[in-house]
Amino acid sequence: MTERARRIAEADDFAQTLGTRAEEIKQDLVVVRMPYHSRLGTGRVHGGAISGLVDIAATAVFWSRPELTDQDRGATVGFDIHFLKLAVATDLIATATVRRRGGSILIGEVIVRDPSGAEIAIATVTYKLSRAS
């Protein structure tokens, strides 16, 4: 697993705020868990927290290639998310995959599920990744 992808999923400030943990990191596939805590929403998980989980998982998967370095730069361009089911006081697991790596624009898909496997949200994420010169 690449160190950069792990840091994005677990050690970056926002990841620490949400409490996310990488469960699996392979090239172009990342699984990130967000344990439930009441700060994520009273009783239910807030859509903003779910969106944050999506962005963390997608960013980690885009950085899952070992040839990428800390000198390279990237940023989320945007994402489209559809909430499918209410997440009530439960951990969430995001599975992120790369659908396409273009020159500098990448497209990924993130599926968020609860521990029973029920789909909570799906998202398509666009990311810009610039290699250091």
SVG drawing of the C-alpha trace seen along z (x, -y; Angstrom):
<svg xmlns="http://www.w3.org/2000/svg" viewBox="-33 -22 44 30">
<polyline fill="none" stroke="black" stroke-width="0.4" points="0.0,0.0 1.3,-3.4 2.2,-5.6 0.7,-8.7 -2.7,-7.0 -2.6,-5.7 -1.8,-9.2 -4.7,-10.7 -7.1,-8.1 -6.0,-8.2 -3.5,-10.9 -4.6,-14.1 -6.3,-16.6 -9.8,-16.1 -9.4,-12.3 -8.6,-12.5 -11.6,-14.7 -13.9,-12.1 -11.9,-9.2 -11.4,-7.4 -9.2,-4.3 -7.9,-2.5 -9.0,1.1 -7.5,1.9 -5.2,0.1 -4.3,1.5 -3.5,-0.2 -6.7,-1.8 -8.8,-0.3 -9.2,-1.7 -11.5,-0.8 -12.0,-3.3 -14.1,-2.9 -15.6,-5.8 -16.6,-4.6 -19.9,-6.1 -19.6,-8.7 -22.4,-11.1 -20.4,-14.1 -21.1,-12.8 -24.8,-13.3 -27.2,-12.7 -28.7,-9.2 -28.1,-9.4 -24.9,-10.1 -25.0,-13.7 -24.7,-13.9 -21.7,-16.2 -19.8,-13.5 -20.7,-11.0 -19.5,-13.4 -16.3,-13.9 -15.8,-10.1 -16.4,-10.0 -13.7,-12.7 -11.2,-11.0 -11.6,-7.6 -11.5,-9.0 -8.4,-11.1 -6.7,-8.1 -7.5,-5.9 -6.2,-8.5 -2.9,-8.5 -2.7,-4.7 0.0,-4.4 3.5,-3.9 5.1,-6.2 3.4,-9.2 5.5,-11.4 4.9,-14.1 6.1,-16.6 3.1,-15.8 -0.1,-17.8 -3.8,-17.0 -7.2,-18.4 -10.8,-17.3 -12.5,-19.1 -16.0,-18.0 -18.2,-15.1 -21.8,-14.0 -23.3,-12.1 -26.6,-10.3 -27.8,-9.4 -29.7,-6.1 -30.5,-5.2 -30.4,-6.8 -27.4,-5.8 -28.6,-5.4 -25.9,-5.4 -23.7,-3.1 -20.1,-2.7 -19.8,-3.4 -17.4,-1.7 -16.4,-3.5 -15.0,-1.5 -13.3,-3.7 -12.1,-2.6 -10.5,-4.5 -12.6,-4.4 -10.2,-6.3 -6.8,-7.9 -6.4,-10.5 -3.5,-12.9 -4.1,-14.9 -7.9,-14.3 -9.0,-11.2 -12.5,-9.8 -13.4,-7.6 -16.4,-5.8 -17.1,-5.5 -19.8,-3.3 -20.6,-3.8 -22.2,-0.9 -23.1,-0.1 -21.6,3.0 -24.5,5.1 -23.6,4.2 -26.6,1.9 -25.7,-0.9 -26.0,-4.3 -24.5,-6.5 -22.8,-6.4 -20.6,-9.0 -18.6,-9.9 -15.5,-12.0 -13.4,-14.0 -9.8,-14.8 -6.9,-16.7 -3.4,-15.3 -0.4,-17.1 3.0,-15.3 6.0,-17.3 8.4,-18.5"/>
</svg>
